[in-house]
Amino acid sequence: MASTATATNVSAPEAETMQLRLASGNGPITRTIRRTPLRDASPSEIPLIDVSPMFSDSLADRQGVARKVHDAATNNGFFYISNHGIPAEVTDSAHVACLDFFRQDMDVKMKTDANKGSFHNGYRAPDTQRLNPDEGVDIRESYTIRYDPRIDPTIADPSSIPEQAAKYLHIHNSPWENTENLPHFKESFVRYFQACLVLARALTRAFALSLGLDEGAFDSKVQYPDAAFGLNYYPPIAGGSSDKAAATLTPGDPDARVSIGSHTDFQLFTILWQDSNGGLQVLNREGQWIGARPVEGTFVVNIADYLQRITNDRYVSTVHRAQNWSGRERVSMPFFWGFGLHESCGVLDSCVAAGEEKKYDEIRCIDWFNRRIGNMLDLSEEK
């Protein structure tokens, strides 16, 4: 005979929390993090968007993509894109070139040291960066390739670029200096950079549509963009495990080591290629770390701070980090995208509802960039 006893509903205990400090454009901020085991993101948290209609001649098709972008941007600010127009052979070639560079001896890599005055182009060694000082030292190695109008097919004559834009491009500082021993390195990344320029400009138009603007509203602002590749090489974290609880990382530990610390990106959005080993973690709205697992043939796109600012916080620039617990080397290749540093933008009228106020003043992109860098340094100096 079945029991007639009535079960008592017992609420699950609240997860323990911890405080995580972050740099932002408005100074150091604090987020409450739930100390819960890492889990994979659900499709509703990080959706997959087929962006092929973005290249359609039909405005209705392009608007369909824009609506999906809007939904993702107002949720967790992260989404995957498929059918994006960049062939696998382009990313595969860049991946090989990336590994070939980072697997070289340290003395060879240091010939391309980014600290030699090349306007952030070049190599940075492991244990030299702290993207979030509260989480310890980044063990990644990195290589930066900044935008050069000479490889932009839309620029017919780089010498004719207006001075107010040209002075921020630093054309004389080459990201390829001292990489002649790997000739395919430059070849692969020029091709990849050009492909990303096409994709990023198309996404910029989709974002304009998603905000209720004419799709060409931002075209002139990305004519000479603030854009760069940040190539990241992550050795496996010793003793790490992919099923480890995110709670085991304790901010403030002077011996802590992280693949790359918690942060938000600076400008409009980032287009990320990641290899199959995984490690990208995203902080959702509930303060829980969720994994953005690699999906073959896709990129991950995430909103950055300046886009959140000009949308009056409608679009979400979400905190993220990487932890390589795979036991294998990991590579990621983010392409950072924004308005030219000489450009400026205020809060968009389409993002201010009746009765609301604009939260932010208009600010030049170069001033925003410098403010973000300064606030990262301030956070570090407080340690």
Secondary structure by P-SEA (a helix, b strand, c coil): ccccbbbbbbcccccbbbbbbbbccccbbbbbbbbccbbbbccccbbbbbccccccccaaaaaaaaaaaaaaaacccccccccccccaaaaaaaaaaaaaaaaccccccccccccccccccbbbcccccccccccccccccbbbbcccccccccccccccccaaaaaacccccccccccccccaaaaaaaaaaaaaaaaaaaaaaaaaaaaccccccccccccccccccbbbbbcccccccccccccccccccccccccccbbbbcccbbbbbbcccccccccccccbbbbbcccccbbbbbbcaaaaaaacccccccccbbbccccbbbbbbbbbbbccccccccccccccccccccccccccaaaaaaaaaaaaaaaaaac
